[in-house]
Amino acid sequence: MKRVVQAYMRTLRQYLSAPKTRYEYKHYAIWLLLYGLTLALVWGGIYLYHGNH
């Protein structure tokens, strides 16, 4: 699992270092927003679930 995360991070770093068009930036921002939203929902769900038990 750790190896998968490291490989993903390396790919992400390579992508970030590559020159991008405005369209790619827009696309990237949308994905980042969705990722942040998902993370917030998961964390909120876990927090609420453990808070009620």
CHARMM-style PDB file with segment names, atoms N, HN, CA, C and O in Angstrom:
ATOM      1  N   MET     1       0.836  -1.206   0.000  1.00  0.00      PROA
ATOM      2  CA  MET     1       0.000   0.000   0.000  1.00  0.00      PROA
ATOM      3  C   MET     1       0.870   1.257   0.000  1.00  0.00      PROA
ATOM      4  O   MET     1       0.599   2.219  -0.718  1.00  0.00      PROA
ATOM      5  N   LYS     2       1.921   1.226   0.822  1.00  0.00      PROA
ATOM      6  HN  LYS     2       2.142   0.444   1.405  1.00  0.00      PROA
ATOM      7  CA  LYS     2       2.818   2.380   0.910  1.00  0.00      PROA
ATOM      8  C   LYS     2       3.518   2.634  -0.425  1.00  0.00      PROA
ATOM      9  O   LYS     2       3.725   3.778  -0.829  1.00  0.00      PROA
ATOM     10  N   ARG     3       3.875   1.546  -1.096  1.00  0.00      PROA
ATOM     11  HN  ARG     3       3.707   0.616  -0.768  1.00  0.00      PROA
ATOM     12  CA  ARG     3       4.555   1.650  -2.387  1.00  0.00      PROA
ATOM     13  C   ARG     3       3.632   2.292  -3.434  1.00  0.00      PROA
ATOM     14  O   ARG     3       4.076   3.089  -4.262  1.00  0.00      PROA
ATOM     15  N   VAL     4       2.356   1.936  -3.383  1.00  0.00      PROA
ATOM     16  HN  VAL     4       1.996   1.289  -2.711  1.00  0.00      PROA
ATOM     17  CA  VAL     4       1.358   2.485  -4.310  1.00  0.00      PROA
ATOM     18  C   VAL     4       1.235   3.989  -4.107  1.00  0.00      PROA
ATOM     19  O   VAL     4       1.198   4.753  -5.071  1.00  0.00      PROA
ATOM     20  N   VAL     5       1.173   4.408  -2.847  1.00  0.00      PROA
ATOM     21  HN  VAL     5       1.203   3.788  -2.064  1.00  0.00      PROA
ATOM     22  CA  VAL     5       1.060   5.835  -2.520  1.00  0.00      PROA
ATOM     23  C   VAL     5       2.301   6.588  -2.995  1.00  0.00      PROA
ATOM     24  O   VAL     5       2.188   7.675  -3.562  1.00  0.00      PROA
ATOM     25  N   GLN     6       3.475   6.018  -2.768  1.00  0.00      PROA
ATOM     26  HN  GLN     6       3.567   5.135  -2.308  1.00  0.00      PROA
ATOM     27  CA  GLN     6       4.729   6.661  -3.190  1.00  0.00      PROA
ATOM     28  C   GLN     6       4.790   6.796  -4.704  1.00  0.00      PROA
ATOM     29  O   GLN     6       5.221   7.828  -5.219  1.00  0.00      PROA
ATOM     30  N   ALA     7       4.365   5.768  -5.417  1.00  0.00      PROA
ATOM     31  HN  ALA     7       4.015   4.929  -4.999  1.00  0.00      PROA
ATOM     32  CA  ALA     7       4.357   5.794  -6.885  1.00  0.00      PROA
ATOM     33  C   ALA     7       3.390   6.865  -7.383  1.00  0.00      PROA
ATOM     34  O   ALA     7       3.680   7.590  -8.334  1.00  0.00      PROA
ATOM     35  N   TYR     8       2.236   6.949  -6.723  1.00  0.00      PROA
ATOM     36  HN  TYR     8       2.001   6.360  -5.950  1.00  0.00      PROA
ATOM     37  CA  TYR     8       1.231   7.944  -7.083  1.00  0.00      PROA
ATOM     38  C   TYR     8       1.749   9.353  -6.859  1.00  0.00      PROA
ATOM     39  O   TYR     8       1.540  10.242  -7.685  1.00  0.00      PROA
ATOM     40  N   MET     9       2.432   9.551  -5.726  1.00  0.00      PROA
ATOM     41  HN  MET     9       2.601   8.829  -5.056  1.00  0.00      PROA
ATOM     42  CA  MET     9       2.996  10.862  -5.398  1.00  0.00      PROA
ATOM     43  C   MET     9       4.065  11.260  -6.414  1.00  0.00      PROA
ATOM     44  O   MET     9       4.148  12.422  -6.811  1.00  0.00      PROA
ATOM     45  N   ARG    10       4.880  10.296  -6.831  1.00  0.00      PROA
ATOM     46  HN  ARG    10       4.813   9.352  -6.508  1.00  0.00      PROA
ATOM     47  CA  ARG    10       5.921  10.556  -7.810  1.00  0.00      PROA
ATOM     48  C   ARG    10       5.315  10.970  -9.150  1.00  0.00      PROA
ATOM     49  O   ARG    10       5.796  11.902  -9.794  1.00  0.00      PROA
ATOM     50  N   THR    11       4.265  10.278  -9.562  1.00  0.00      PROA
ATOM     51  HN  THR    11       3.874   9.520  -9.039  1.00  0.00      PROA
ATOM     52  CA  THR    11       3.562  10.602 -10.813  1.00  0.00      PROA
ATOM     53  C   THR    11       2.955  11.992 -10.726  1.00  0.00      PROA
ATOM     54  O   THR    11       3.023  12.778 -11.672  1.00  0.00      PROA
ATOM     55  N   LEU    12       2.360  12.282  -9.573  1.00  0.00      PROA
ATOM     56  HN  LEU    12       2.305  11.644  -8.805  1.00  0.00      PROA
ATOM     57  CA  LEU    12       1.744  13.589  -9.358  1.00  0.00      PROA
ATOM     58  C   LEU    12       2.787  14.697  -9.422  1.00  0.00      PROA
ATOM     59  O   LEU    12       2.542  15.753 -10.004  1.00  0.00      PROA
ATOM     60  N   ARG    13       3.955  14.456  -8.821  1.00  0.00      PROA
ATOM     61  HN  ARG    13       4.154  13.598  -8.347  1.00  0.00      PROA
ATOM     62  CA  ARG    13       5.037  15.443  -8.819  1.00  0.00      PROA
ATOM     63  C   ARG    13       5.542  15.699 -10.235  1.00  0.00      PROA
ATOM     64  O   ARG    13       5.813  16.840 -10.610  1.00  0.00      PROA
ATOM     65  N   GLN    14       5.667  14.627 -11.016  1.00  0.00      PROA
ATOM     66  HN  GLN    14       5.447  13.700 -10.711  1.00  0.00      PROA
ATOM     67  CA  GLN    14       6.094  14.756 -12.413  1.00  0.00      PROA
ATOM     68  C   GLN    14       5.080  15.572 -13.208  1.00  0.00      PROA
ATOM     69  O   GLN    14       5.445  16.405 -14.037  1.00  0.00      PROA
ATOM     70  N   TYR    15       3.813  15.322 -12.944  1.00  0.00      PROA
ATOM     71  HN  TYR    15       3.516  14.645 -12.270  1.00  0.00      PROA
ATOM     72  CA  TYR    15       2.749  16.040 -13.646  1.00  0.00      PROA
ATOM     73  C   TYR    15       2.761  17.519 -13.273  1.00  0.00      PROA
ATOM     74  O   TYR    15       2.575  18.387 -14.126  1.00  0.00      PROA
ATOM     75  N   LEU    16       2.979  17.792 -11.996  1.00  0.00      PROA
ATOM     76  HN  LEU    16       3.130  17.087 -11.303  1.00  0.00      PROA
ATOM     77  CA  LEU    16       2.998  19.175 -11.521  1.00  0.00      PROA
ATOM     78  C   LEU    16       4.181  19.950 -12.079  1.00  0.00      PROA
ATOM     79  O   LEU    16       4.079  21.151 -12.327  1.00  0.00      PROA
ATOM     80  N   SER    17       5.309  19.265 -12.280  1.00  0.00      PROA
ATOM     81  HN  SER    17       5.393  18.289 -12.079  1.00  0.00      PROA
ATOM     82  CA  SER    17       6.508  19.938 -12.779  1.00  0.00      PROA
ATOM     83  C   SER    17       6.450  20.173 -14.287  1.00  0.00      PROA
ATOM     84  O   SER    17       7.173  21.016 -14.818  1.00  0.00      PROA
ATOM     85  N   ALA    18       5.579  19.418 -14.978  1.00  0.00      PROA
ATOM     86  HN  ALA    18       4.991  18.733 -14.546  1.00  0.00      PROA
ATOM     87  CA  ALA    18       5.442  19.584 -16.429  1.00  0.00      PROA
ATOM     88  C   ALA    18       4.680  20.873 -16.745  1.00  0.00      PROA
ATOM     89  O   ALA    18       3.765  21.248 -16.012  1.00  0.00      PROA
ATOM     90  N   PRO    19       5.055  21.556 -17.841  1.00  0.00      PROA
ATOM     91  CA  PRO    19       4.339  22.775 -18.228  1.00  0.00      PROA
ATOM     92  C   PRO    19       2.893  22.456 -18.598  1.00  0.00      PROA
ATOM     93  O   PRO    19       2.620  21.442 -19.240  1.00  0.00      PROA
ATOM     94  N   LYS    20       1.976  23.318 -18.194  1.00  0.00      PROA
ATOM     95  HN  LYS    20       2.198  24.142 -17.672  1.00  0.00      PROA
ATOM     96  CA  LYS    20       0.564  23.052 -18.408  1.00  0.00      PROA
ATOM     97  C   LYS    20      -0.144  24.200 -19.132  1.00  0.00      PROA
ATOM     98  O   LYS    20       0.258  25.361 -19.057  1.00  0.00      PROA
ATOM     99  N   THR    21      -1.192  23.831 -19.819  1.00  0.00      PROA
ATOM    100  HN  THR    21      -1.519  22.887 -19.879  1.00  0.00      PROA
ATOM    101  CA  THR    21      -2.030  24.827 -20.480  1.00  0.00      PROA
ATOM    102  C   THR    21      -3.072  25.327 -19.491  1.00  0.00      PROA
ATOM    103  O   THR    21      -3.222  24.762 -18.407  1.00  0.00      PROA
ATOM    104  N   ARG    22      -3.776  26.360 -19.848  1.00  0.00      PROA
ATOM    105  HN  ARG    22      -3.654  26.819 -20.728  1.00  0.00      PROA
ATOM    106  CA  ARG    22      -4.811  26.915 -18.976  1.00  0.00      PROA
ATOM    107  C   ARG    22      -5.917  25.894 -18.751  1.00  0.00      PROA
ATOM    108  O   ARG    22      -6.475  25.802 -17.658  1.00  0.00      PROA
ATOM    109  N   TYR    23      -6.232  25.129 -19.792  1.00  0.00      PROA
ATOM    110  HN  TYR    23      -5.779  25.204 -20.681  1.00  0.00      PROA
ATOM    111  CA  TYR    23      -7.274  24.099 -19.700  1.00  0.00      PROA
ATOM    112  C   TYR    23      -6.909  23.047 -18.655  1.00  0.00      PROA
ATOM    113  O   TYR    23      -7.753  22.619 -17.868  1.00  0.00      PROA
ATOM    114  N   GLU    24      -5.635  22.637 -18.662  1.00  0.00      PROA
ATOM    115  HN  GLU    24      -4.950  22.985 -19.302  1.00  0.00      PROA
ATOM    116  CA  GLU    24      -5.178  21.636 -17.696  1.00  0.00      PROA
ATOM    117  C   GLU    24      -5.254  22.168 -16.268  1.00  0.00      PROA
ATOM    118  O   GLU    24      -5.596  21.434 -15.341  1.00  0.00      PROA
ATOM    119  N   TYR    25      -4.932  23.452 -16.099  1.00  0.00      PROA
ATOM    120  HN  TYR    25      -4.654  24.048 -16.853  1.00  0.00      PROA
ATOM    121  CA  TYR    25      -5.015  24.056 -14.769  1.00  0.00      PROA
ATOM    122  C   TYR    25      -6.448  24.032 -14.258  1.00  0.00      PROA
ATOM    123  O   TYR    25      -6.694  23.747 -13.086  1.00  0.00      PROA
ATOM    124  N   LYS    26      -7.399  24.337 -15.155  1.00  0.00      PROA
ATOM    125  HN  LYS    26      -7.199  24.568 -16.107  1.00  0.00      PROA
ATOM    126  CA  LYS    26      -8.810  24.335 -14.796  1.00  0.00      PROA
ATOM    127  C   LYS    26      -9.230  22.930 -14.384  1.00  0.00      PROA
ATOM    128  O   LYS    26      -9.911  22.741 -13.376  1.00  0.00      PROA
ATOM    129  N   HSD    27      -8.818  21.963 -15.166  1.00  0.00      PROA
ATOM    130  HN  HSD    27      -8.265  22.116 -15.985  1.00  0.00      PROA
ATOM    131  CA  HSD    27      -9.123  20.567 -14.915  1.00  0.00      PROA
ATOM    132  C   HSD    27      -8.538  20.128 -13.572  1.00  0.00      PROA
ATOM    133  O   HSD    27      -9.193  19.453 -12.778  1.00  0.00      PROA
ATOM    134  N   TYR    28      -7.291  20.531 -13.344  1.00  0.00      PROA
ATOM    135  HN  TYR    28      -6.760  21.079 -13.990  1.00  0.00      PROA
ATOM    136  CA  TYR    28      -6.578  20.175 -12.126  1.00  0.00      PROA
ATOM    137  C   TYR    28      -7.262  20.777 -10.898  1.00  0.00      PROA
ATOM    138  O   TYR    28      -7.378  20.128  -9.858  1.00  0.00      PROA
ATOM    139  N   ALA    29      -7.711  22.020 -11.034  1.00  0.00      PROA
ATOM    140  HN  ALA    29      -7.617  22.547 -11.879  1.00  0.00      PROA
ATOM    141  CA  ALA    29      -8.398  22.701  -9.933  1.00  0.00      PROA
ATOM    142  C   ALA    29      -9.697  21.989  -9.573  1.00  0.00      PROA
ATOM    143  O   ALA    29     -10.034  21.861  -8.396  1.00  0.00      PROA
ATOM    144  N   ILE    30     -10.425  21.529 -10.585  1.00  0.00      PROA
ATOM    145  HN  ILE    30     -10.151  21.633 -11.541  1.00  0.00      PROA
ATOM    146  CA  ILE    30     -11.681  20.810 -10.353  1.00  0.00      PROA
ATOM    147  C   ILE    30     -11.419  19.512  -9.600  1.00  0.00      PROA
ATOM    148  O   ILE    30     -12.129  19.183  -8.650  1.00  0.00      PROA
ATOM    149  N   TRP    31     -10.386  18.770 -10.035  1.00  0.00      PROA
ATOM    150  HN  TRP    31      -9.810  19.037 -10.807  1.00  0.00      PROA
ATOM    151  CA  TRP    31     -10.043  17.512  -9.372  1.00  0.00      PROA
ATOM    152  C   TRP    31      -9.616  17.735  -7.931  1.00  0.00      PROA
ATOM    153  O   TRP    31      -9.971  16.967  -7.037  1.00  0.00      PROA
ATOM    154  N   LEU    32      -8.848  18.798  -7.720  1.00  0.00      PROA
ATOM    155  HN  LEU    32      -8.560  19.421  -8.447  1.00  0.00      PROA
ATOM    156  CA  LEU    32      -8.379  19.131  -6.380  1.00  0.00      PROA
ATOM    157  C   LEU    32      -9.563  19.451  -5.468  1.00  0.00      PROA
ATOM    158  O   LEU    32      -9.598  19.039  -4.309  1.00  0.00      PROA
ATOM    159  N   LEU    33     -10.521  20.183  -6.005  1.00  0.00      PROA
ATOM    160  HN  LEU    33     -10.492  20.518  -6.947  1.00  0.00      PROA
ATOM    161  CA  LEU    33     -11.726  20.556  -5.273  1.00  0.00      PROA
ATOM    162  C   LEU    33     -12.529  19.312  -4.901  1.00  0.00      PROA
ATOM    163  O   LEU    33     -12.977  19.169  -3.764  1.00  0.00      PROA
ATOM    164  N   LEU    34     -12.707  18.412  -5.874  1.00  0.00      PROA
ATOM    165  HN  LEU    34     -12.344  18.528  -6.798  1.00  0.00      PROA
ATOM    166  CA  LEU    34     -13.450  17.180  -5.634  1.00  0.00      PROA
ATOM    167  C   LEU    34     -12.752  16.311  -4.593  1.00  0.00      PROA
ATOM    168  O   LEU    34     -13.397  15.717  -3.729  1.00  0.00      PROA
ATOM    169  N   TYR    35     -11.421  16.246  -4.687  1.00  0.00      PROA
ATOM    170  HN  TYR    35     -10.897  16.729  -5.389  1.00  0.00      PROA
ATOM    171  CA  TYR    35     -10.635  15.458  -3.749  1.00  0.00      PROA
ATOM    172  C   TYR    35     -10.778  16.020  -2.333  1.00  0.00      PROA
ATOM    173  O   TYR    35     -10.971  15.273  -1.374  1.00  0.00      PROA
ATOM    174  N   GLY    36     -10.680  17.343  -2.217  1.00  0.00      PROA
ATOM    175  HN  GLY    36     -10.523  17.951  -2.996  1.00  0.00      PROA
ATOM    176  CA  GLY    36     -10.817  18.005  -0.924  1.00  0.00      PROA
ATOM    177  C   GLY    36     -12.192  17.787  -0.320  1.00  0.00      PROA
ATOM    178  O   GLY    36     -12.330  17.574   0.884  1.00  0.00      PROA
ATOM    179  N   LEU    37     -13.208  17.842  -1.175  1.00  0.00      PROA
ATOM    180  HN  LEU    37     -13.096  18.015  -2.153  1.00  0.00      PROA
ATOM    181  CA  LEU    37     -14.587  17.645  -0.742  1.00  0.00      PROA
ATOM    182  C   LEU    37     -14.792  16.218  -0.236  1.00  0.00      PROA
ATOM    183  O   LEU    37     -15.418  15.998   0.801  1.00  0.00      PROA
ATOM    184  N   THR    38     -14.255  15.254  -0.983  1.00  0.00      PROA
ATOM    185  HN  THR    38     -13.746  15.433  -1.825  1.00  0.00      PROA
ATOM    186  CA  THR    38     -14.363  13.844  -0.600  1.00  0.00      PROA
ATOM    187  C   THR    38     -13.665  13.598   0.727  1.00  0.00      PROA
ATOM    188  O   THR    38     -14.190  12.909   1.601  1.00  0.00      PROA
ATOM    189  N   LEU    39     -12.468  14.173   0.869  1.00  0.00      PROA
ATOM    190  HN  LEU    39     -12.041  14.733   0.159  1.00  0.00      PROA
ATOM    191  CA  LEU    39     -11.696  14.023   2.094  1.00  0.00      PROA
ATOM    192  C   LEU    39     -12.460  14.607   3.285  1.00  0.00      PROA
ATOM    193  O   LEU    39     -12.522  13.997   4.352  1.00  0.00      PROA
ATOM    194  N   ALA    40     -13.033  15.783   3.091  1.00  0.00      PROA
ATOM    195  HN  ALA    40     -12.983  16.279   2.224  1.00  0.00      PROA
ATOM    196  CA  ALA    40     -13.798  16.445   4.146  1.00  0.00      PROA
ATOM    197  C   ALA    40     -15.016  15.607   4.541  1.00  0.00      PROA
ATOM    198  O   ALA    40     -15.326  15.480   5.726  1.00  0.00      PROA
ATOM    199  N   LEU    41     -15.700  15.042   3.559  1.00  0.00      PROA
ATOM    200  HN  LEU    41     -15.449  15.146   2.596  1.00  0.00      PROA
ATOM    201  CA  LEU    41     -16.873  14.208   3.831  1.00  0.00      PROA
ATOM    202  C   LEU    41     -16.494  12.945   4.592  1.00  0.00      PROA
ATOM    203  O   LEU    41     -17.174  12.549   5.539  1.00  0.00      PROA
ATOM    204  N   VAL    42     -15.402  12.320   4.167  1.00  0.00      PROA
ATOM    205  HN  VAL    42     -14.850  12.642   3.398  1.00  0.00      PROA
ATOM    206  CA  VAL    42     -14.943  11.092   4.838  1.00  0.00      PROA
ATOM    207  C   VAL    42     -14.533  11.385   6.272  1.00  0.00      PROA
ATOM    208  O   VAL    42     -14.940  10.690   7.203  1.00  0.00      PROA
ATOM    209  N   TRP    43     -13.715  12.434   6.439  1.00  0.00      PROA
ATOM    210  HN  TRP    43     -13.384  12.998   5.683  1.00  0.00      PROA
ATOM    211  CA  TRP    43     -13.274  12.810   7.785  1.00  0.00      PROA
ATOM    212  C   TRP    43     -14.451  13.208   8.663  1.00  0.00      PROA
ATOM    213  O   TRP    43     -14.524  12.817   9.828  1.00  0.00      PROA
ATOM    214  N   GLY    44     -15.362  13.979   8.108  1.00  0.00      PROA
ATOM    215  HN  GLY    44     -15.303  14.297   7.162  1.00  0.00      PROA
ATOM    216  CA  GLY    44     -16.562  14.394   8.843  1.00  0.00      PROA
ATOM    217  C   GLY    44     -17.398  13.199   9.252  1.00  0.00      PROA
ATOM    218  O   GLY    44     -17.896  13.130  10.375  1.00  0.00      PROA
ATOM    219  N   GLY    45     -17.548  12.255   8.328  1.00  0.00      PROA
ATOM    220  HN  GLY    45     -17.142  12.311   7.415  1.00  0.00      PROA
ATOM    221  CA  GLY    45     -18.315  11.048   8.606  1.00  0.00      PROA
ATOM    222  C   GLY    45     -17.693  10.226   9.717  1.00  0.00      PROA
ATOM    223  O   GLY    45     -18.392   9.762  10.618  1.00  0.00      PROA
ATOM    224  N   ILE    46     -16.392  10.045   9.659  1.00  0.00      PROA
ATOM    225  HN  ILE    46     -15.824  10.422   8.927  1.00  0.00      PROA
ATOM    226  CA  ILE    46     -15.673   9.286  10.688  1.00  0.00      PROA
ATOM    227  C   ILE    46     -15.785   9.995  12.038  1.00  0.00      PROA
ATOM    228  O   ILE    46     -16.029   9.362  13.066  1.00  0.00      PROA
ATOM    229  N   TYR    47     -15.605  11.315  12.021  1.00  0.00      PROA
ATOM    230  HN  TYR    47     -15.406  11.829  11.187  1.00  0.00      PROA
ATOM    231  CA  TYR    47     -15.672  12.105  13.250  1.00  0.00      PROA
ATOM    232  C   TYR    47     -17.058  12.020  13.882  1.00  0.00      PROA
ATOM    233  O   TYR    47     -17.189  11.819  15.089  1.00  0.00      PROA
ATOM    234  N   LEU    48     -18.093  12.174  13.053  1.00  0.00      PROA
ATOM    235  HN  LEU    48     -17.987  12.337  12.072  1.00  0.00      PROA
ATOM    236  CA  LEU    48     -19.467  12.100  13.545  1.00  0.00      PROA
ATOM    237  C   LEU    48     -19.798  10.704  14.052  1.00  0.00      PROA
ATOM    238  O   LEU    48     -20.445  10.542  15.086  1.00  0.00      PROA
ATOM    239  N   TYR    49     -19.346   9.701  13.310  1.00  0.00      PROA
ATOM    240  HN  TYR    49     -18.820   9.833  12.470  1.00  0.00      PROA
ATOM    241  CA  TYR    49     -19.615   8.311  13.682  1.00  0.00      PROA
ATOM    242  C   TYR    49     -18.992   7.979  15.034  1.00  0.00      PROA
ATOM    243  O   TYR    49     -19.637   7.379  15.894  1.00  0.00      PROA
ATOM    244  N   HSD    50     -17.739   8.374  15.211  1.00  0.00      PROA
ATOM    245  HN  HSD    50     -17.216   8.861  14.512  1.00  0.00      PROA
ATOM    246  CA  HSD    50     -17.054   8.092  16.475  1.00  0.00      PROA
ATOM    247  C   HSD    50     -17.535   8.998  17.591  1.00  0.00      PROA
ATOM    248  O   HSD    50     -17.468   8.631  18.764  1.00  0.00      PROA
ATOM    249  N   GLY    51     -18.016  10.172  17.238  1.00  0.00      PROA
ATOM    250  HN  GLY    51     -18.070  10.470  16.285  1.00  0.00      PROA
ATOM    251  CA  GLY    51     -18.527  11.106  18.238  1.00  0.00      PROA
ATOM    252  C   GLY    51     -19.821  10.633  18.860  1.00  0.00      PROA
ATOM    253  O   GLY    51     -20.112  10.939  20.016  1.00  0.00      PROA
ATOM    254  N   ASN    52     -20.607   9.878  18.086  1.00  0.00      PROA
ATOM    255  HN  ASN    52     -20.371   9.629  17.147  1.00  0.00      PROA
ATOM    256  CA  ASN    52     -21.907   9.407  18.578  1.00  0.00      PROA
ATOM    257  C   ASN    52     -21.828   8.063  19.284  1.00  0.00      PROA
ATOM    258  O   ASN    52     -22.847   7.555  19.753  1.00  0.00      PROA
ATOM    259  N   HSD    53     -20.653   7.484  19.369  1.00  0.00      PROA
ATOM    260  HN  HSD    53     -19.825   7.897  18.989  1.00  0.00      PROA
ATOM    261  CA  HSD    53     -20.520   6.167  20.012  1.00  0.00      PROA
ATOM    262  C   HSD    53     -19.716   6.256  21.293  1.00  0.00      PROA
ATOM    263  OT1 HSD    53     -19.506   5.244  21.962  1.00  0.00      PROA
TER     264      HSD     53
END
